[in-house]
């Protein structure tokens, strides 16, 4: 643990550079909640700024759900000022009700994107990655879901994705940083998955790190499958649909990917698509996709018909 803490700053910089998370001079918006993860992220990026050469600024969000949130954004604003970094505070004023966690996440992500930076840096780490893999595994995801989060995806960058929560907290403590306690709900699905981690680690030592490694391996394999998918799409696309005969000769894994691409925008149960791979709609017919959408086959072409 001691060596991992002492060398954290160097490893984070190496991760930024080897993964090419951004180029010198890019505008990087650091999402800071005030918790230990994002607090460590901000200080690590600030201390290595001379090497990675990003233009850093900070954004913090007051969801308006908890009375403590006003103090938390004040702490973040003062932290940014101490580091001589510009800080934007966004107040969302969300109301309690159904799907609050999802609504808060979507609103927070919207506020970050609206800030207009080249890149948005978040404090997601290895523990988050392991929890994400388990979350998607419970949902029956394929390789695309099980690859978890990527160090860079769209405008999002995650410089801490190879580091554990334990190391980050130990480093923040050693550096005498101040942070707010994580207010995450232990009764939420994510919170309950987090509680499983010590048991999994007791069952198989290093389970968390192994899950994160599996995510990296699956991400590489998904890149290859995506290339194969693109080639297969070009070969089987027929107007606004897919050629049924051409689809049938492909490997089932590629068939499923092409079908997901065909029905993109529709909410479709996995078993519906799997039934087509298994042979459904070889003859003319219609499958109900829900919400007024249907998948139609005239015997030669599969196409989606909207409401």
C-alpha positions as CSV (number, residue, x, y, z in Angstrom):
1,X,0.0,0.0,0.0
2,X,2.8,2.4,0.9
3,X,4.5,2.2,-2.5
4,X,1.2,2.5,-4.3
5,X,0.4,5.6,-2.4
6,X,3.8,7.2,-2.9
7,X,3.8,6.5,-6.7
8,X,0.1,7.5,-7.3
9,X,0.9,10.8,-8.8
10,X,3.3,9.4,-11.3
11,X,1.0,6.6,-12.3
12,X,-1.9,8.9,-12.9
13,X,0.3,11.1,-15.2
14,X,1.5,8.0,-17.1
15,X,-2.2,6.9,-17.5
16,X,-3.1,10.3,-18.9
17,X,-0.2,10.2,-21.3
18,X,-0.2,6.6,-22.5
19,X,-4.0,6.6,-23.0
20,X,-3.8,10.1,-24.6
21,X,-6.7,11.3,-22.6
22,X,-6.1,14.9,-23.9
23,X,-3.6,17.0,-25.7
24,X,-1.6,19.9,-24.2
25,X,-3.7,23.0,-24.2
26,X,-7.0,21.2,-24.1
27,X,-9.7,22.6,-21.9
28,X,-10.4,19.9,-19.2
29,X,-13.4,20.4,-16.9
30,X,-13.0,18.5,-13.6
31,X,-16.2,17.3,-12.1
32,X,-15.9,17.7,-8.3
33,X,-18.6,16.6,-5.8
34,X,-16.4,17.2,-2.8
35,X,-16.1,13.5,-2.0
36,X,-12.7,11.9,-1.6
37,X,-12.5,10.5,-5.2
38,X,-13.1,13.8,-7.0
39,X,-11.1,15.7,-4.4
40,X,-8.1,13.5,-5.0
41,X,-8.7,13.8,-8.8
42,X,-8.6,17.6,-8.7
43,X,-5.4,17.8,-6.7
44,X,-3.7,15.1,-8.7
45,X,-4.5,16.9,-12.0
46,X,-3.4,20.2,-10.6
47,X,-0.1,18.9,-9.3
48,X,0.7,17.2,-12.6
49,X,-0.6,20.1,-14.8
50,X,2.9,21.2,-15.7
51,X,3.4,17.8,-17.4
52,X,0.0,17.1,-19.0
53,X,-0.5,20.8,-19.8
54,X,-4.3,20.8,-19.7
55,X,-6.2,24.0,-19.0
56,X,-8.1,23.0,-15.8
57,X,-11.4,24.4,-14.5
58,X,-13.9,23.0,-12.0
59,X,-17.6,22.4,-12.0
60,X,-19.6,21.3,-9.0
61,X,-23.3,20.6,-8.8
62,X,-25.8,21.3,-6.0
63,X,-28.7,18.9,-6.7
64,X,-30.9,20.7,-4.1
65,X,-31.9,17.3,-2.6
66,X,-30.0,17.4,0.7
67,X,-29.5,20.3,3.0
68,X,-25.8,19.5,3.2
69,X,-25.2,20.0,-0.5
70,X,-24.9,23.8,-0.2
71,X,-22.0,23.4,2.2
72,X,-20.4,20.8,-0.1
73,X,-20.4,23.1,-3.2
74,X,-19.0,25.9,-1.0
75,X,-16.1,23.6,0.1
76,X,-15.4,22.8,-3.6
77,X,-15.5,26.4,-4.6
78,X,-13.0,27.3,-1.8
79,X,-10.8,24.4,-2.8
80,X,-10.7,25.6,-6.5
81,X,-10.0,29.1,-5.4
82,X,-7.0,27.9,-3.3
83,X,-5.7,26.2,-6.4
84,X,-6.3,29.3,-8.5
85,X,-8.8,27.5,-10.7
86,X,-12.1,28.8,-12.1
87,X,-15.1,27.1,-10.5
88,X,-18.7,26.9,-11.8
89,X,-21.5,26.0,-9.4
90,X,-24.7,24.7,-10.9
91,X,-27.8,24.5,-8.8
92,X,-30.4,22.0,-10.2
93,X,-33.2,22.3,-7.6
94,X,-34.4,18.7,-8.2
95,X,-37.5,17.6,-6.4
96,X,-37.8,14.2,-4.6
97,X,-39.8,11.6,-6.3
98,X,-39.5,8.5,-8.5
99,X,-36.1,7.7,-10.2
100,X,-34.4,10.4,-8.3
101,X,-30.9,8.9,-8.6
102,X,-31.3,8.6,-12.4
103,X,-32.8,12.1,-12.7
104,X,-29.9,13.5,-10.7
105,X,-27.3,11.7,-12.8
106,X,-28.8,12.8,-16.1
107,X,-29.2,16.4,-14.9
108,X,-25.6,16.4,-13.6
109,X,-24.2,15.0,-16.8
110,X,-26.3,17.5,-18.8
111,X,-24.8,20.4,-16.8
112,X,-21.3,19.1,-17.3
113,X,-21.7,18.8,-21.1
114,X,-23.4,22.2,-21.3
115,X,-20.2,23.8,-19.8
116,X,-18.6,23.3,-23.2
117,X,-15.2,21.8,-22.3
118,X,-13.0,19.7,-24.6
119,X,-13.0,17.0,-22.0
120,X,-14.8,16.2,-18.7
121,X,-12.7,14.5,-16.1
122,X,-14.5,12.4,-13.5
123,X,-13.2,10.5,-10.4
124,X,-14.3,7.0,-11.4
125,X,-11.8,4.4,-10.1
126,X,-11.2,0.7,-10.1
127,X,-13.8,0.0,-7.5
128,X,-16.4,1.8,-9.6
129,X,-15.3,-0.3,-12.6
130,X,-15.8,-3.6,-10.7
131,X,-19.2,-2.5,-9.5
132,X,-20.2,-1.4,-13.0
133,X,-19.2,-4.8,-14.4
134,X,-21.2,-6.7,-11.7
135,X,-24.2,-4.3,-12.3
136,X,-24.2,-5.1,-16.1
137,X,-23.6,-8.8,-15.4
138,X,-26.8,-8.9,-13.3
139,X,-28.6,-7.3,-16.2
140,X,-27.5,-10.0,-18.6
141,X,-25.2,-7.7,-20.7
142,X,-22.9,-8.9,-23.4
143,X,-19.3,-7.9,-24.0
144,X,-20.3,-4.3,-24.7
145,X,-21.8,-3.8,-21.3
146,X,-19.3,-6.0,-19.4
147,X,-16.4,-3.9,-20.7
148,X,-17.6,-1.3,-18.1
149,X,-16.3,2.2,-18.3
150,X,-13.4,3.4,-20.6
151,X,-10.6,5.7,-19.7
152,X,-11.8,7.9,-22.6
153,X,-15.3,7.7,-24.2
154,X,-16.8,10.6,-26.0
155,X,-16.0,13.8,-24.1
156,X,-15.5,11.8,-20.8
157,X,-12.1,11.0,-19.4
158,X,-11.3,9.0,-16.3
159,X,-7.7,9.4,-15.2
160,X,-8.2,7.3,-12.0
161,X,-9.8,4.2,-13.6
162,X,-6.7,2.0,-12.8
163,X,-6.6,3.1,-9.1
164,X,-8.4,1.7,-6.1
165,X,-10.6,3.6,-3.7
166,X,-8.3,2.5,-0.9
167,X,-5.2,3.9,-2.5
168,X,-6.9,7.2,-3.3
169,X,-8.2,7.7,0.2
170,X,-4.8,6.8,1.7
171,X,-3.2,9.3,-0.6
172,X,-5.7,12.0,0.3
173,X,-5.2,11.3,4.0
174,X,-1.4,11.4,3.6
175,X,-1.7,14.8,1.8
176,X,-4.0,16.1,4.5
177,X,-6.7,16.9,2.0
178,X,-10.2,17.8,3.2
179,X,-13.3,16.2,1.7
180,X,-17.0,15.5,2.3
181,X,-18.3,12.1,3.1
182,X,-19.9,10.2,0.3
183,X,-23.7,10.5,0.7
184,X,-24.5,7.6,-1.6
185,X,-27.5,5.5,-0.6
186,X,-26.4,2.1,0.7
187,X,-30.0,0.8,0.0
188,X,-29.6,1.5,-3.7
189,X,-28.7,-1.2,-6.1
190,X,-25.2,0.2,-6.6
191,X,-24.9,0.5,-2.8
192,X,-25.8,-3.1,-2.3
193,X,-23.4,-4.2,-5.0
194,X,-20.7,-2.3,-3.2
195,X,-21.5,-4.2,0.0
196,X,-20.9,-7.5,-1.8
197,X,-17.3,-6.6,-2.7
198,X,-15.7,-7.7,0.6
199,X,-17.4,-11.0,0.4
200,X,-16.3,-11.6,-3.2
201,X,-12.8,-10.7,-2.2
202,X,-12.9,-13.2,0.7
203,X,-14.1,-15.8,-1.7
204,X,-11.5,-15.1,-4.3
205,X,-8.6,-12.7,-3.4
206,X,-8.3,-9.7,-5.7
207,X,-11.9,-10.1,-7.0
208,X,-12.3,-6.4,-7.6
209,X,-9.1,-6.1,-9.6
210,X,-9.9,-9.2,-11.5
211,X,-13.3,-7.7,-12.5
212,X,-11.7,-4.5,-13.7
213,X,-9.1,-6.5,-15.6
214,X,-11.9,-8.5,-17.3
215,X,-13.5,-5.2,-18.3
216,X,-10.2,-4.2,-20.0
217,X,-10.0,-7.5,-21.9
218,X,-13.6,-7.4,-23.0
219,X,-13.1,-3.8,-24.2
220,X,-10.3,-5.0,-26.5
221,X,-12.4,-7.9,-27.8
222,X,-15.4,-5.5,-28.3
223,X,-13.2,-3.3,-30.6
224,X,-12.6,-6.3,-32.8
225,X,-16.2,-7.4,-32.8
226,X,-17.2,-3.8,-33.7
227,X,-15.0,-3.9,-36.8
228,X,-16.5,-7.2,-37.8
229,X,-20.0,-5.8,-37.1
230,X,-19.3,-2.8,-39.4
231,X,-18.1,-5.1,-42.2
232,X,-21.1,-7.4,-41.8
233,X,-23.6,-4.5,-41.8
234,X,-22.2,-3.2,-45.1
235,X,-22.6,-6.7,-46.5
236,X,-26.1,-7.4,-45.3
237,X,-27.8,-4.0,-45.2
238,X,-30.7,-3.9,-47.7
239,X,-32.4,-0.5,-48.0
240,X,-33.8,0.3,-44.6
241,X,-33.4,-3.3,-43.3
242,X,-31.2,-6.4,-43.3
243,X,-31.1,-9.2,-45.8
244,X,-32.5,-12.2,-44.0
245,X,-30.4,-14.8,-45.9
246,X,-27.2,-12.9,-45.5
247,X,-27.9,-12.5,-41.8
248,X,-28.5,-16.2,-41.3
249,X,-25.0,-17.3,-42.4
250,X,-23.2,-15.0,-39.9
251,X,-22.0,-16.1,-36.5
252,X,-24.7,-15.7,-33.9
253,X,-22.7,-13.1,-32.0
254,X,-22.5,-10.9,-35.1
255,X,-26.2,-11.5,-35.9
256,X,-27.2,-10.3,-32.5
257,X,-25.1,-7.1,-32.9
258,X,-26.6,-6.4,-36.3
259,X,-30.1,-6.8,-34.9
260,X,-29.3,-4.5,-32.0
261,X,-28.1,-1.9,-34.6
262,X,-31.2,-2.4,-36.7
263,X,-33.6,-1.8,-33.7
264,X,-31.5,1.1,-32.2
265,X,-33.8,3.6,-30.7
266,X,-36.4,1.0,-29.7
267,X,-36.5,-0.6,-26.2
268,X,-36.3,-4.3,-27.1
269,X,-36.0,-7.2,-24.7
270,X,-32.9,-9.3,-25.3
271,X,-34.9,-12.5,-25.6
272,X,-36.8,-11.1,-28.6
273,X,-33.6,-10.5,-30.6
274,X,-32.2,-13.9,-29.4
275,X,-35.4,-15.6,-30.8
276,X,-34.6,-14.1,-34.3
277,X,-31.0,-15.5,-34.1
278,X,-32.6,-18.8,-33.1
279,X,-34.6,-18.8,-36.3
280,X,-37.7,-16.7,-35.8
281,X,-39.0,-14.6,-38.8
282,X,-37.4,-16.8,-41.4
283,X,-40.8,-16.7,-43.0
284,X,-42.9,-13.6,-43.5
285,X,-44.2,-12.4,-40.2
286,X,-44.1,-9.6,-37.5
287,X,-42.7,-9.4,-34.0
288,X,-44.0,-6.8,-31.6
289,X,-41.1,-4.8,-30.2
290,X,-43.3,-2.8,-27.8
291,X,-44.2,0.9,-27.8
292,X,-45.8,0.7,-31.2
293,X,-42.7,-0.6,-33.0
294,X,-42.6,-3.9,-34.9
295,X,-40.0,-6.0,-36.6
296,X,-41.3,-7.2,-39.9
297,X,-40.0,-9.9,-42.3
298,X,-41.3,-10.3,-45.8
299,X,-39.2,-13.5,-46.0
300,X,-36.2,-11.7,-47.6
301,X,-35.7,-8.5,-45.6
302,X,-36.0,-7.6,-41.9
303,X,-37.0,-4.0,-41.2
304,X,-38.4,-2.0,-38.3
305,X,-41.8,-0.4,-38.6
306,X,-42.6,2.5,-36.3
307,X,-45.9,3.5,-34.7
